Amino acid sequence: MIYDWAPEEIGIKNLKPIIFHDETLRDGLQSPSAKVLNTQEACSILLNMDKVGIASATVGFPASGEKTKKQICSIIEFHKLHNLNIELGLTGRTLKSDIYSIIEIARDTNTDLRAYLFIGSSPIRQYVENWDIEAMVAHTRSSVELAVGNGLQVTYITEDTTRSSPEDLSKLYIAAVSSGAGRIVITDTVGIATPDSTKAIVSYIRTILDSAGFKKVVIEFHGHMDRGLGIWNSIAAYKAGAERIHGTCLGIGERCGNTPIDLLMINCKLLGLIDSDLSLLPEYIRVLSNALNLAIPEAYPVFGYNAFRTGSGIHASAILKAEELNDSIANIIYNAVPINWFNFKQAIDISALSGKSNIIYNLKKRNIKFSPALVDKILLKAKELETPLSDDDHITAFLNVNLDDASL
């Protein structure tokens, strides 16, 4: 009943399963608007990551200080106590001091941890930092060897990958994987990539790794939203060979934020790339929003206040007709995302743009008997409204005032 103009995904079902990695408790908390979470809040967020089926997460940057180390240890103990499935990782620079801080936590908690070690790779970073590529390669080797030699699993990250040269990336990645890194991360640190450039760089790195005999090394992609393309860059990266995709809940993060992992998961399901039950995503978002005292934008897709609301008379009429036919049609008549995935309800508000259907819907919802004349009279009152009535109590009060009008 819906014509799909999207091109057929040739061979998409033959790709490896897409895996989600959550950076909310690390990169996400670097948002200028984020507050410091207490341990209970951080653990609650981790629990909800696990519930929605996210495979892995970084849960801190231990080199930040003793307070951070202590909280990380508490998060790890919570993870063990609740027998969570989500894989834990810690972030650090390719510095001995950062690596030793991760080693210390792994030993103190008797936990197998993954170290996410990063170094800036773009020419502009090299210029500003006065780095030499050959020294960076040697530094990469010694850092990865130190981590692996002390029992850590290593994911090697080049920061600002999407502004880096192919030659430098080849040298850095080969140095990392030949020293023991099992995964590498391509990062669009400043959100400059497009889907086409993302496809090009992932394909290039996959070819370089395969040609050097590292076919089992996993490519991950970490995107940002500075151009609003994080979701589509992530999907392009997956199609080009990245198996693990990064994001944060609600897209929190530096500047314009990271790829919103909640919307990424929804789009992957709509594209048929996953078949997961996403009904617990609203709870994850609620927990994060409350913990950070972060208001969800009203127009935020799917989870914003306005996502499944309408005040238009034409839309309301179509929704009512669809509901009379069957629920499956009503779920999508004016929605890109099926509303029943999250047990949400369609809301039909009253505004100056409303039609009779908006009034009838709200009268029926309140089990109020009505006549055509009553509907017409209330609709005339609605046309005088300066702002829409979207709050249920306000709509009820509006209807009651007009129902009490003797002239009706």
Backbone torsions as a table, in degrees:
resi	resn	phi	psi	omega
1	MET	NA	-2.6	176.8
2	ILE	-130.0	125.4	178.2
3	TYR	-81.4	130.4	-177.4
4	ASP	-103.7	114.1	-179.5
5	TRP	-86.7	-4.8	-179.9
6	ALA	-67.2	138.6	179.4
7	PRO	-65.0	148.3	179.4
8	GLU	-60.6	134.2	-179.6
9	GLU	-84.3	92.1	-177.4
10	ILE	-65.3	121.5	175.5
11	GLY	70.6	10.6	-175.4
12	ILE	-62.8	-31.3	-178.3
13	LYS	-72.1	-14.3	-179.5
14	ASN	-89.0	-5.5	179.3
15	LEU	-74.6	159.0	176.6
16	LYS	-66.5	152.0	-179.8
17	PRO	-57.6	139.8	177.4
18	ILE	-75.9	136.5	-176.8
19	ILE	-119.7	138.1	-176.2
20	PHE	-106.1	133.0	177.9
21	HIS	-118.2	129.1	-173.1
22	ASP	-104.1	125.3	179.9
23	GLU	-107.0	14.5	-175.1
24	THR	-56.9	-43.9	-175.1
25	LEU	-84.4	7.0	176.6
26	ARG	-131.7	-81.7	-178.3
27	ASP	-65.2	-34.8	-179.7
28	GLY	-61.4	-38.0	-177.7
29	LEU	-76.3	-1.2	173.0
30	GLN	-82.2	-0.3	175.1
31	SER	-58.1	134.6	177.9
32	PRO	-61.1	-18.0	-178.1
33	SER	-96.1	-4.1	-175.2
34	ALA	-84.6	142.9	173.1
35	LYS	-95.0	166.3	177.4
36	VAL	-75.0	125.8	-180.0
37	LEU	-82.1	143.1	169.8
38	ASN	-80.8	169.5	-173.8
39	THR	-62.6	-39.8	179.7
40	GLN	-61.9	-42.2	179.1
41	GLU	-65.0	-43.6	179.7
42	ALA	-62.6	-41.2	179.6
43	CYS	-66.5	-38.2	178.2
44	SER	-64.5	-39.6	177.5
45	ILE	-64.6	-44.8	178.4
46	LEU	-60.2	-42.5	179.7
47	LEU	-58.3	-42.1	-179.1
48	ASN	-72.8	-31.0	171.7
49	MET	-57.6	-46.4	-178.5
50	ASP	-62.6	-41.3	-177.7
51	LYS	-64.1	-36.1	-177.5
52	VAL	-84.6	-0.2	173.7
53	GLY	91.0	21.0	175.1
54	ILE	-75.0	133.1	-169.8
55	ALA	-80.9	-33.7	-175.0
56	SER	-150.7	160.4	-179.3
57	ALA	-154.7	145.9	167.4
58	THR	-94.5	135.2	-170.4
59	VAL	-121.2	20.9	175.2
60	GLY	154.7	167.9	180.0
61	PHE	-122.7	86.8	-170.1
62	PRO	-59.5	-23.8	179.1
63	ALA	-68.7	-6.9	180.0
64	SER	-66.0	-27.0	-180.0
65	GLY	148.5	174.9	-174.9
66	GLU	-65.6	-35.8	179.4
67	LYS	-62.1	-42.9	178.6
68	THR	-64.8	-42.6	178.6
69	LYS	-59.1	-44.1	-179.3
70	LYS	-61.9	-42.9	179.4
71	GLN	-66.6	-39.7	178.4
72	ILE	-59.7	-43.9	178.9
73	CYS	-61.0	-38.8	178.6
74	SER	-66.6	-38.9	177.7
75	ILE	-63.8	-41.7	178.9
76	ILE	-63.3	-42.1	178.1
77	GLU	-64.7	-38.1	175.7
78	PHE	-61.9	-43.2	178.5
79	HIS	-57.4	-44.2	179.6
80	LYS	-68.6	-45.2	-177.3
81	LEU	-58.7	-39.6	-176.9
82	HIS	-96.9	5.3	174.6
83	ASN	51.9	48.6	-178.0
84	LEU	-74.2	151.2	-179.2
85	ASN	-87.2	-21.7	-173.5
86	ILE	-65.0	133.9	179.3
87	GLU	-78.1	137.2	-178.0
88	LEU	-103.3	141.4	176.2
89	GLY	-138.3	157.2	177.0
90	LEU	-124.3	147.1	-175.3
91	THR	-101.8	144.9	175.6
92	GLY	-159.5	158.8	172.9
93	ARG	-76.5	168.4	176.5
94	THR	-80.7	56.2	178.2
95	LEU	-119.5	142.9	-179.7
96	LYS	-56.8	-41.8	-177.7
97	SER	-62.6	-40.8	178.4
98	ASP	-66.4	-41.8	-178.3
99	ILE	-66.7	-41.7	178.8
100	TYR	-64.3	-31.6	178.3
101	SER	-66.7	-34.4	176.8
102	ILE	-72.7	-42.9	177.6
103	ILE	-57.4	-43.5	-179.4
104	GLU	-60.2	-44.8	179.8
105	ILE	-66.1	-41.5	179.0
106	ALA	-59.8	-40.8	-179.4
107	ARG	-74.0	-41.6	-178.3
108	ASP	-65.2	-32.8	-178.3
109	THR	-100.0	-2.1	-178.5
110	ASN	52.4	52.4	-174.1
111	THR	-128.8	140.9	171.5
112	ASP	-78.7	114.9	-178.1
113	LEU	-117.8	154.2	174.8
114	ARG	-104.1	130.4	177.9
115	ALA	-96.6	123.3	175.8
116	TYR	-99.4	98.9	-173.0
117	LEU	-103.3	127.2	-174.7
118	PHE	-124.5	154.1	174.7
119	ILE	-147.6	139.3	177.1
120	GLY	-67.4	135.6	-173.2
121	SER	-121.0	-11.5	-174.9
122	SER	-75.4	155.0	178.3
123	PRO	-57.3	-36.3	-179.1
124	ILE	-67.4	-37.2	176.2
125	ARG	-68.2	-41.6	179.5
126	GLN	-61.8	-39.0	-179.3
127	TYR	-67.0	-46.8	-177.8
128	VAL	-65.4	-39.4	-177.2
129	GLU	-86.5	-8.8	-177.0
130	ASN	60.9	46.8	179.2
131	TRP	-97.7	150.8	174.9
132	ASP	-111.1	134.5	-173.6
133	ILE	-61.4	-38.1	-179.7
134	GLU	-67.9	-36.4	175.9
135	ALA	-67.8	-35.8	177.8
136	MET	-65.2	-38.7	178.4
137	VAL	-64.0	-46.4	178.6
138	ALA	-62.9	-40.2	178.5
139	HIS	-63.9	-40.8	177.7
140	THR	-60.9	-47.0	-179.2
141	ARG	-59.0	-49.7	-175.7
142	SER	-66.7	-35.2	-179.2
143	SER	-68.9	-47.0	179.6
144	VAL	-64.9	-42.2	178.9
145	GLU	-61.7	-39.8	178.6
146	LEU	-62.2	-45.3	-178.6
147	ALA	-67.1	-47.9	-179.3
148	VAL	-64.3	-40.3	-179.8
149	GLY	-64.3	-18.3	178.2
150	ASN	-108.0	23.8	170.3
151	GLY	85.7	8.2	179.4
152	LEU	-90.2	143.1	166.4
153	GLN	-81.2	142.8	-173.2
154	VAL	-122.2	131.3	166.4
155	THR	-113.7	121.9	-175.3
156	TYR	-98.6	130.9	-174.0
157	ILE	-120.0	128.2	168.5
158	THR	-98.7	118.4	178.6
159	GLU	-79.1	139.4	-179.3
160	ASP	65.9	37.1	-178.2
161	THR	-57.5	-40.1	-172.0
162	THR	-73.5	-0.6	171.7
163	ARG	-119.9	19.8	-177.3
164	SER	-103.1	157.0	-178.6
165	SER	-81.3	149.0	178.2
166	PRO	-56.9	-40.8	-176.9
167	GLU	-62.9	-45.3	-179.2
168	ASP	-66.8	-41.6	179.9
169	LEU	-63.2	-41.6	178.7
170	SER	-58.1	-47.5	-179.1
171	LYS	-62.7	-45.0	-176.5
172	LEU	-68.2	-45.8	-177.9
173	TYR	-67.5	-43.2	179.1
174	ILE	-63.8	-38.1	177.0
175	ALA	-62.5	-40.9	-177.6
176	ALA	-68.6	-49.1	-175.1
177	VAL	-72.9	-31.9	177.7
178	SER	-72.0	-15.0	177.4
179	SER	-96.8	-2.2	174.3
180	GLY	121.9	-0.7	177.6
181	ALA	-71.2	129.3	-178.0
182	GLY	-92.8	-14.8	178.6
183	ARG	-139.1	152.7	173.1
184	ILE	-130.1	151.4	-178.9
185	VAL	-120.1	126.6	171.3
186	ILE	-92.2	121.5	-176.2
187	THR	-115.5	132.5	172.2
188	ASP	-98.9	71.2	-166.6
189	THR	-58.0	-38.8	-178.5
190	VAL	-106.6	13.6	175.3
191	GLY	63.5	36.9	-175.8
192	ILE	-93.8	-14.1	-173.2
193	ALA	-72.8	159.9	170.0
194	THR	-118.7	166.8	177.5
195	PRO	-56.3	-38.1	-179.8
196	ASP	-67.1	-43.8	-179.9
197	SER	-70.1	-33.0	176.5
198	THR	-63.8	-46.2	177.7
199	LYS	-58.0	-42.5	-177.8
200	ALA	-63.4	-45.7	-175.4
201	ILE	-72.5	-39.2	178.4
202	VAL	-65.3	-44.1	179.0
203	SER	-61.2	-40.9	179.6
204	TYR	-62.9	-48.1	-178.1
205	ILE	-66.0	-38.7	177.9
206	ARG	-60.8	-42.5	179.8
207	THR	-65.0	-42.9	179.4
208	ILE	-61.2	-46.8	-179.1
209	LEU	-64.9	-44.7	-179.0
210	ASP	-63.6	-42.0	-178.8
211	SER	-64.8	-29.1	-179.6
212	ALA	-88.8	2.9	177.0
213	GLY	90.2	17.5	-178.7
214	PHE	-112.1	52.6	-176.8
215	LYS	-66.7	-24.2	-178.3
216	LYS	-86.1	-8.5	178.0
217	VAL	-68.4	129.7	-177.3
218	VAL	-87.4	134.6	174.4
219	ILE	-97.5	132.7	175.2
220	GLU	-116.2	157.5	178.5
221	PHE	-129.2	134.3	-177.5
222	HIS	-124.5	111.8	-174.9
223	GLY	-111.9	161.7	176.8
224	HIS	-129.3	166.1	-169.1
225	MET	-107.9	21.5	-176.2
226	ASP	-60.4	-30.0	175.0
227	ARG	-109.0	7.2	179.1
228	GLY	75.6	17.0	-172.4
229	LEU	-110.4	9.9	-173.9
230	GLY	-55.3	-44.5	-177.7
231	ILE	-64.0	-47.2	-175.1
232	TRP	-75.8	-29.4	171.2
233	ASN	-64.5	-40.1	-179.6
234	SER	-63.4	-43.3	179.4
235	ILE	-68.0	-38.4	176.2
236	ALA	-63.0	-39.4	178.7
237	ALA	-62.9	-43.1	179.0
238	TYR	-61.5	-45.9	-179.0
239	LYS	-64.1	-28.0	-178.3
240	ALA	-86.0	-8.2	176.4
241	GLY	130.4	-3.2	174.7
242	ALA	-75.9	132.6	-175.7
243	GLU	-100.1	-24.4	-176.1
244	ARG	-124.7	125.6	-173.7
245	ILE	-116.2	134.4	-176.7
246	HIS	-93.7	154.4	173.7
247	GLY	-172.6	176.4	176.2
248	THR	-132.8	154.3	177.7
249	CYS	-63.6	130.5	-177.6
250	LEU	61.9	9.4	178.2
251	GLY	70.4	22.5	-178.6
252	ILE	-65.7	150.5	179.8
253	GLY	158.3	-174.1	-178.1
254	GLU	-62.4	149.2	177.7
255	ARG	52.4	-113.3	-177.8
256	CYS	-88.8	2.3	173.9
257	GLY	95.6	175.5	179.4
258	ASN	-92.1	174.9	172.0
259	THR	-58.8	125.0	178.6
260	PRO	-71.4	112.6	-173.3
261	ILE	-67.3	-29.2	178.5
262	ASP	-65.0	-46.5	179.9
263	LEU	-72.1	-31.5	176.2
264	LEU	-62.6	-44.9	180.0
265	MET	-63.2	-40.9	179.7
266	ILE	-64.2	-44.6	179.7
267	ASN	-66.1	-35.4	176.7
268	CYS	-64.6	-37.3	177.2
269	LYS	-68.8	-42.0	178.3
270	LEU	-62.5	-32.3	179.0
271	LEU	-82.9	-5.2	-179.1
272	GLY	80.3	15.5	-179.4
273	LEU	-83.1	-21.4	173.4
274	ILE	-138.1	161.3	177.2
275	ASP	-131.3	44.1	-175.1
276	SER	-87.4	154.3	171.1
277	ASP	-80.2	115.0	-176.6
278	LEU	-103.3	14.9	-174.1
279	SER	-65.2	-17.1	-180.0
280	LEU	-91.2	-2.1	178.5
281	LEU	-60.0	-40.1	179.2
282	PRO	-58.4	-35.3	179.5
283	GLU	-69.6	-39.6	177.1
284	TYR	-60.1	-45.0	179.6
285	ILE	-65.0	-40.7	179.2
286	ARG	-62.4	-43.7	-179.2
287	VAL	-62.8	-45.1	179.9
288	LEU	-66.0	-44.5	-178.7
289	SER	-59.2	-43.6	179.5
290	ASN	-68.4	-41.2	-177.4
291	ALA	-63.9	-38.6	-177.5
292	LEU	-95.9	-0.2	-174.7
293	ASN	52.5	45.5	-173.6
294	LEU	-107.3	116.2	178.8
295	ALA	-73.4	131.8	176.3
296	ILE	-79.7	124.7	179.4
297	PRO	-53.2	138.9	-176.1
298	GLU	-58.6	-33.1	-177.9
299	ALA	-96.4	11.9	178.2
300	TYR	-60.9	130.7	-177.1
301	PRO	-55.3	137.1	174.7
302	VAL	70.0	-49.2	-171.1
303	PHE	-106.0	-3.0	175.6
304	GLY	-75.8	158.3	-176.6
305	TYR	-57.5	-34.2	-176.0
306	ASN	-91.6	-0.4	-169.9
307	ALA	-58.1	-37.7	-178.3
308	PHE	-124.2	39.4	178.6
309	ARG	-119.3	150.2	173.6
310	THR	-146.7	147.1	175.2
311	GLY	-119.2	-3.0	-178.3
312	SER	-75.1	136.0	178.5
313	GLY	-66.2	-38.9	-179.9
314	ILE	-64.1	-45.2	179.3
315	HIS	-64.8	-44.4	-178.9
316	ALA	-59.7	-41.6	179.9
317	SER	-61.4	-44.2	-179.8
318	ALA	-65.9	-39.1	179.6
319	ILE	-63.8	-44.3	179.2
320	LEU	-62.2	-42.0	178.6
321	LYS	-64.8	-40.1	178.9
322	ALA	-64.6	-40.2	179.0
323	GLU	-63.5	-33.2	178.4
324	GLU	-70.5	-26.9	179.1
325	LEU	-79.0	-62.6	173.5
326	ASN	-170.9	160.1	-174.8
327	ASP	-65.0	-34.3	-176.1
328	SER	-64.1	-35.7	177.1
329	ILE	-73.4	-41.0	179.7
330	ALA	-62.2	-29.4	-179.5
331	ASN	-64.1	-25.5	-171.9
332	ILE	-129.4	2.5	-174.6
333	ILE	-57.7	-40.3	176.1
334	TYR	-128.6	29.4	-178.8
335	ASN	-131.5	133.3	174.0
336	ALA	-76.1	-33.3	179.0
337	VAL	-106.2	124.9	-179.6
338	PRO	-56.4	125.0	-173.8
339	ILE	-67.3	-26.3	-177.1
340	ASN	-74.7	-9.9	176.0
341	TRP	-60.5	-28.7	-172.8
342	PHE	-120.9	11.5	-179.7
343	ASN	57.7	31.3	174.5
344	PHE	-83.0	168.6	177.8
345	LYS	-120.0	140.3	174.0
346	GLN	-69.4	134.7	178.8
347	ALA	-114.1	131.0	176.2
348	ILE	-116.3	110.9	-175.6
349	ASP	-90.6	177.0	177.7
350	ILE	-117.4	129.8	179.9
351	SER	-150.6	-179.3	177.6
352	ALA	-67.0	-16.5	178.6
353	LEU	-95.3	4.2	-177.5
354	SER	-72.2	160.6	172.3
355	GLY	-120.2	-171.9	-178.7
356	LYS	-59.8	-32.7	-177.6
357	SER	-61.4	-36.7	178.6
358	ASN	-62.9	-42.2	-179.9
359	ILE	-68.0	-47.4	-179.1
360	ILE	-59.4	-44.7	179.7
361	TYR	-56.1	-47.8	-176.2
362	ASN	-73.6	-30.6	174.2
363	LEU	-68.1	-44.0	178.4
364	LYS	-63.2	-40.7	-179.4
365	LYS	-58.1	-30.9	-178.1
366	ARG	-101.9	12.4	178.5
367	ASN	54.8	40.6	179.5
368	ILE	-99.3	124.2	176.7
369	LYS	-70.3	141.8	-176.1
370	PHE	-146.7	160.7	175.4
371	SER	-119.5	162.2	176.0
372	PRO	-55.1	-37.0	-179.9
373	ALA	-65.6	-38.6	178.6
374	LEU	-64.4	-43.2	179.0
375	VAL	-61.1	-44.8	-179.9
376	ASP	-61.6	-41.4	-177.5
377	LYS	-65.9	-44.5	179.9
378	ILE	-67.0	-36.2	179.0
379	LEU	-62.9	-38.3	176.6
380	LEU	-60.9	-39.5	176.7
381	LYS	-65.2	-38.6	-179.4
382	ALA	-63.2	-34.2	-178.9
383	LYS	-65.5	-14.6	179.3
384	GLU	-90.4	-7.4	-178.0
385	LEU	-66.6	138.5	177.2
386	GLU	-90.9	-29.5	177.3
387	THR	-130.0	149.2	-179.9
388	PRO	-63.4	149.8	172.7
389	LEU	-98.1	101.1	-178.4
390	SER	-108.7	-14.5	177.8
391	ASP	-84.6	132.7	-175.6
392	ASP	-58.5	-39.8	179.8
393	ASP	-66.1	-38.4	179.6
394	HIS	-67.4	-38.8	177.6
395	ILE	-64.8	-43.5	179.3
396	THR	-60.5	-45.1	179.6
397	ALA	-63.1	-41.2	179.6
398	PHE	-61.6	-45.3	179.9
399	LEU	-65.2	-43.0	-178.2
400	ASN	-63.4	-40.4	179.0
401	VAL	-59.7	-42.7	-178.1
402	ASN	-76.8	-28.7	175.8
403	LEU	-69.0	-31.4	-179.9
404	ASP	-78.1	-11.6	-179.4
405	ASP	-67.2	117.9	-175.8
406	ALA	-57.8	-28.7	-177.0
407	SER	-68.7	-12.4	178.8
408	LEU	-91.0	NA	NA
